[in-house]
């Protein structure tokens, strides 16, 4: 339903989904919009020019609190990473400032935290780091655990107990078939 584009970041509740940014066809086609998609009417509405970065963002990740009251968009292209909070009832956006030092891709949400795994950095290196976003303090922390294989562009899945990251690229032109597991309760990772 959205305009042809790639990237961006999405948060959702049972009633709506919001997509921030993205990159469409053409040169310098980064978007600064936020789209709201209403599930009940299968209708979309653009909220043009609502992103705090007027030049737009290509890629990012997102966290949604389990209660559905707030969502967080964390853009990572172009840098520096900027965390945007949305109050879902009012669709009010505010910038929380710079987030992680890594440009992280995967994210999973527990009751208190969102976790980010691996990703890509501006110099095209691939980190194995894991960061935690605390919903109460709205801040990132790098935790001691790391992925067994540094990865970007992999697939991933999560249960209430753990997250799994499948495959991806661990260096330019090098693919991996590794599966990493992350336990929320102990914040430990293993192959």
C-alpha positions in Angstrom: 0.0 0.0 0.0 2.9 2.4 0.6 4.6 4.4 -2.1 7.3 2.3 -3.8 10.4 2.5 -1.6 12.9 0.6 0.5 14.0 0.9 4.1 12.4 3.0 6.8 11.2 1.8 10.2 7.8 0.6 11.4 6.0 0.6 14.8 2.5 -0.7 15.3 -0.4 -1.3 17.7 -3.5 -3.4 17.2 -5.2 -0.5 15.4 -2.5 1.2 13.4 1.0 0.9 11.9 3.3 3.9 11.4 6.2 3.8 8.8 8.9 6.5 9.1 11.2 7.4 6.3 12.3 5.2 3.5 14.0 5.7 0.2 12.1 5.8 -3.1 13.3 5.6 -6.7 15.5 8.4 -8.0 18.5 10.4 -6.8 18.4 11.8 -3.3 15.1 10.1 -2.6 15.2 9.8 1.2 11.8 10.6 2.8 11.0 12.6 5.9 7.4 11.5 6.0 5.5 9.3 8.4 2.7 7.1 7.0 -0.2 5.8 9.2 -1.9 2.7 8.1 -5.3 2.0 9.7 -6.0 -1.8 9.9 -9.8 -1.5 10.2 -10.3 0.5 7.0 -7.2 -0.7 5.1 -6.4 3.0 4.5 -3.1 4.9 4.6 -2.5 8.5 5.4 0.7 10.5 4.9 1.9 12.9 7.6 4.3 14.8 5.3 7.3 16.6 6.8 6.9 15.2 10.3 10.3 13.6 10.8 12.7 15.9 12.7 15.4 15.3 10.0 14.0 17.3 7.0 16.4 15.6 4.5 14.8 12.3 5.3 16.1 8.9 6.4 16.7 5.8 4.3 16.9 3.0 7.0 16.2 2.5 10.6 14.8 0.2 13.3 12.0 0.5 15.7 10.8 -0.5 19.1 7.2 -0.7 20.3 6.4 -0.8 24.0 4.2 -3.9 24.9 1.5 -1.6 26.2 1.4 0.1 22.8 1.5 3.6 24.3 4.8 4.6 22.7 7.0 3.7 19.8 10.6 4.5 19.0 12.1 5.0 15.6 15.9 4.9 15.5 17.3 6.0 12.2 20.8 4.8 11.1 21.1 6.3 7.6 22.2 9.0 7.3 24.1 9.1 10.6 24.4 10.0 13.3 21.8 7.7 14.8 18.8 9.7 16.1 16.1 8.3 18.4 12.6 9.6 17.7 9.8 8.9 20.3 6.1 8.8 19.1 3.3 9.0 21.6 0.9 6.8 19.7 -2.4 8.3 21.0 -1.5 11.8 19.8 1.0 10.9 17.1 3.4 13.4 18.7 7.0 13.0 17.7 10.1 14.2 19.7 13.8 13.7 19.3 15.7 12.0 22.1 19.1 12.7 20.6 21.8 10.3 19.5 21.4 6.6 20.1 23.9 3.8 19.6 27.4 4.0 18.3 26.6 1.1 16.0 24.1 1.2 13.2 22.0 -1.7 14.4 19.4 -3.6 12.4 17.6 -6.3 14.4 15.4 -5.4 17.4 13.2 -7.3 19.9 11.0 -6.0 22.7 10.5 -7.4 26.2 8.4 -5.7 28.9 11.2 -3.3 29.9 13.7 -3.3 27.1 14.3 -3.4 23.4 17.4 -5.2 22.1 19.4 -4.5 18.9 21.8 -7.0 17.3 24.6 -6.6 14.9 24.2 -4.2 12.0 26.4 -2.1 9.8 28.7 0.8 10.5 29.5 3.8 8.3 32.9 2.3 7.3 31.0 -0.9 6.2 32.4 -2.9 9.1 30.0 -5.4 10.7 29.7 -5.4 14.5 28.8 -8.3 16.7 27.5 -6.0 19.5 24.2 -6.2 21.3 22.6 -3.1 22.7 19.7 -2.7 25.2 17.2 0.2 25.0 15.6 0.9 28.4 12.0 2.1 28.1 12.0 3.7 31.5 15.2 5.8 31.0 14.9 6.0 27.2 18.6 5.3 26.8 20.9 2.7 25.1 23.4 0.5 26.9 25.9 -1.8 25.3 25.7 -5.1 27.1 28.7 -7.5 27.6 27.2 -10.3 25.4 28.1 -10.4 21.7 26.8 -12.4 18.8 28.9 -15.5 17.9 29.1 -14.1 14.3 29.0 -10.4 13.5 26.1 -10.0 11.0 24.0 -7.7 9.0 21.1 -8.3 6.6 20.1 -11.6 8.2 16.7 -12.9 9.0 15.4 -13.1 12.6 12.7 -14.4 14.8 11.7 -13.9 18.5 9.8 -15.7 21.2 8.9 -14.3 24.7 12.1 -16.0 26.0 14.7 -15.6 23.3 15.7 -14.1 19.9 17.3 -16.0 17.0 19.3 -14.4 14.2 19.7 -16.4 11.0 22.4 -16.0 8.4 23.3 -12.7 6.8 26.5 -11.1 5.7 29.5 -11.0 8.2 31.9 -9.1 5.9 31.6 -7.5 2.4 30.8 -10.4 0.0 30.9 -13.1 2.8 27.7 -14.8 3.8 27.1 -16.9 6.9 24.6 -19.7 7.7 25.2 -19.3 11.5 22.2 -19.1 13.9 22.7 -17.0 17.1 20.5 -17.3 20.1 19.9 -14.6 22.7 18.3 -15.3 26.1 16.4 -12.3 27.5 16.4 -13.4 31.1 20.2 -13.8 31.4 21.2 -11.5 28.5 23.5 -14.1 27.1 24.2 -15.0 23.5 25.4 -18.3 21.9 25.7 -20.0 18.6 
